[in-house]
Amino acid sequence: MTQNRRYQEHYAQMRERIFNEMPAAPCTLPQQAFGPDPVRWTREQPPVWAWVSWPDRPAERIAAHATAWNDRVVCVEWIGDRGTVNTMVWRSAVTRRSTPGATG
């Protein structure tokens, strides 16, 4: 199979642009950090604030939804620049967000 030299430079530029513009994925905890208790997945997905670590910038507090948890970790999910993003964080890095109209 031959290469099309006419578009070779264009494809190289596109690969470089995609690589440079793609945001870094958040840091996630390894499965060994989950502990012995199973992670419970839920459809409820309560709103939370979560501290998320990144490999290329400081940690930031993000408005997210908890999709799973146990006594040590929480899986949080939010809408990022390129769609839905999720990661596992320590349970102590997550707090419930109050929803508008909630009483109490």
BATINU-875580 format. One line per 10 residues: number of its first residue (from 1); for each residue x, y, z of N, C-alpha, C. Coordinates in steps of 0.2 Angstrom, whole numbers, plus 5000, padded with zeros to 4 digits. Each point is the difference from the previous one (the first is absolute). Example, Ala and Ser with C-alpha at 12.3 -4.5 7.8 and 13.67 -1.06 7.14 Angstrom:
2
1) 5066/4972/5039/4996/5006/5000/5004/5006/5000 | 4998/5005/4996/5004/5006/5001/4996/5005/5003;
END
This chain:
104
1) 5004/4994/5000/4996/5006/5000/5004/5006/5000 | 4999/5005/4996/5004/5006/5000/4997/5006/5004 | 5004/5004/5001/4998/5006/5004/4998/5006/4995 | 4995/5004/5002/4998/5005/4996/5004/5006/5002 | 5005/5002/4996/5005/5005/5002/4996/5007/5000 | 4995/5001/4996/4997/5006/4999/4997/5002/5007 | 4997/4995/5004/4997/5002/5007/5005/4998/5006 | 5006/4998/4999/5004/4998/5005/5001/5005/5005 | 5002/5006/4998/5001/5006/5005/4993/5002/5003 | 4995/4999/4997/4993/5002/5003/4999/4995/5005;
11) 5001/4994/4999/4998/4995/5005/5005/5001/5006 | 5006/5001/4999/5005/5001/5006/4998/5006/5004 | 4998/5006/4997/4997/5005/5003/4994/4999/5004 | 4995/4996/4998/4994/4998/5003/5002/4996/5006 | 5004/4995/5000/5002/4996/5005/5003/5004/5006 | 5005/5005/4998/5003/5004/5005/4995/5005/5003 | 4995/5002/4996/4995/5005/5003/4995/4996/5005 | 4998/4994/4998/4996/4996/5005/5004/4998/5006 | 5006/4998/4999/5004/4998/5006/5001/5006/5005 | 5001/5006/4997/5001/5006/5004/4994/5003/5003;
21) 4994/4999/4997/4994/5004/5002/4996/4995/5005 | 5002/4994/5000/4996/4995/5004/5002/5001/5007 | 4995/5001/5005/5001/5002/5007/5003/4993/5003 | 5004/5001/5005/5002/4994/5004/4995/4997/5004 | 5000/4994/5000/4995/4996/5004/5002/5001/5008 | 4994/5000/5004/5002/5001/5007/5003/4994/5003 | 5004/5001/5006/5003/4995/5003/4995/4995/5004 | 5000/4994/4999/4995/4996/5004/5004/4995/5004 | 4996/4998/5005/5003/4995/5005/5001/4993/4997 | 5005/4996/5002/5000/4993/4998/4995/4996/5004;
31) 4999/4994/4997/4995/4996/5003/5002/4998/5007 | 5007/4999/5001/5002/4998/5007/4998/5005/5005 | 4998/5006/4998/4998/5005/5005/4993/4999/5002 | 4996/4996/4996/4993/5000/5002/4999/4996/5006 | 5004/4996/5003/4999/4996/5006/4996/4994/4999 | 4998/4996/5005/4997/4994/5000/4992/5001/4998 | 4997/5005/5002/4993/5001/4999/4999/5001/4993 | 4995/4997/4997/4998/5001/4993/4997/5007/4999 | 5002/5003/4994/4997/5006/4997/4993/4999/4998 | 4996/5004/5003/4992/5000/4998/4999/5005/4995;
41) 4997/4998/4994/4998/5004/4995/4993/5002/5001 | 4998/5006/4998/4993/5002/5001/4998/5004/4995 | 4993/5000/4999/4997/5004/4995/4998/5007/5002 | 5000/5001/5007/4998/5006/5003/5005/5006/4998 | 5006/4999/5001/5005/5005/4998/4999/5007/5003 | 5001/5000/5007/5000/5007/5003/5005/5005/4998 | 4998/5006/5000/5005/5006/4998/5005/5000/5006 | 5006/5001/4998/5006/5001/5005/5005/5005/4997 | 5004/5002/5005/5006/5004/4999/5006/4995/5001 | 5004/5000/4995/5006/4995/5000/5006/5003/4999;
51) 5005/4999/5004/5007/5002/4998/5003/4995/4995 | 5002/5003/4994/5003/4995/4995/5007/5002/4999 | 5004/4995/5000/5007/5002/4998/5002/4999/4993 | 5004/5004/4997/5002/5000/4993/5008/4999/4999 | 5002/4996/4995/5007/4999/4999/5004/5007/4998 | 4996/5004/4997/5004/5006/4997/4998/5007/5004 | 4996/5000/5005/4998/5006/5003/4997/4998/5007 | 4999/5005/5005/4998/4999/5007/4994/4997/5000 | 4998/4997/5006/4994/4997/5001/4994/5005/5000 | 4994/4999/4998/4995/5005/5000/4993/4997/5002;
61) 4996/5004/5003/4994/4998/5002/4995/5000/4995 | 4996/4995/4998/4996/4999/4995/4993/4998/5002 | 4995/5003/4997/4993/4998/5001/4999/4994/4996 | 4998/4994/5003/5000/4994/4997/4994/4996/5003 | 4999/4994/4998/4995/4995/5003/5004/4994/5002 | 4998/4997/5005/5002/4994/5003/4997/4994/4997 | 5003/4996/4996/4997/4994/4997/5001/4994/5003 | 5005/4999/5005/5002/4994/5003/5004/5002/5006 | 5000/4996/5006/5004/5001/5006/5000/4994/5004 | 5005/5000/5005/5001/4996/5005/5002/5004/5006;
71) 5003/4997/5005/5002/5003/5006/5007/5004/4999 | 5003/4999/4994/5007/5003/4999/5000/5005/4994 | 4996/4998/4995/5001/5004/4993/4993/5001/4997 | 5000/5005/4996/4994/5003/4997/5001/5000/4992 | 4996/4998/4996/5001/5001/4993/4995/5006/4998 | 5004/5006/4998/4996/5006/4998/5000/5001/4992 | 4995/5003/4998/4999/5001/4993/4997/5007/4999 | 5003/5003/4994/4998/5007/4998/5001/5001/4993 | 4997/5005/4997/5000/5002/4993/5006/5004/4999 | 5005/4998/4997/5006/5004/4998/5000/5003/4993;
81) 5006/5002/4998/5001/5004/4994/4998/4995/4994 | 5002/4993/5001/4999/4996/4995/4995/4994/5001 | 4995/5002/5005/4995/4995/5001/5000/4998/5008 | 4997/4994/5001/5000/4997/5007/5007/4998/5002 | 5002/5002/5006/5006/4998/5003/4998/4997/5007 | 5004/4994/5002/4999/4998/5006/5007/4997/5003 | 5000/5000/5007/5006/4998/5003/4999/4998/5007 | 5004/4996/5003/4999/4998/5007/5005/5004/5004 | 4997/5003/5006/5003/5004/5004/4999/4997/5007 | 5004/5003/5005/4999/4998/5007/4993/5002/5003;
91) 4997/4997/5004/4994/5002/5003/5000/5006/5003 | 5006/5002/5004/5001/5006/5003/5000/5006/4996 | 5001/4999/4993/5001/5005/4995/4993/5002/4997 | 4995/4997/5003/4993/5001/4997/4995/5003/5006 | 4996/5005/4998/4995/5002/5005/4993/5001/4995 | 4995/4999/5004/4993/5001/4996/4999/5007/4998 | 4997/5001/4995/4998/5007/4997/4993/5001/5002 | 4998/5005/5002/4993/5002/5001/4996/5001/4993 | 4995/4997/5000/4996/5001/4993/4995/5006/5001 | 4999/5004/4995/4995/5006/5000/4993/4997/5003;
101) 4997/5004/5004/4994/4998/5002/4999/4995/5006 | 5006/4997/5002/5000/4995/5005/4999/5004/5007 | 4997/4996/5004/4999/5003/5007/5004/4996/5005 | 5001/5004/5006/5004/4996/5005/5006/5002/5002;
END
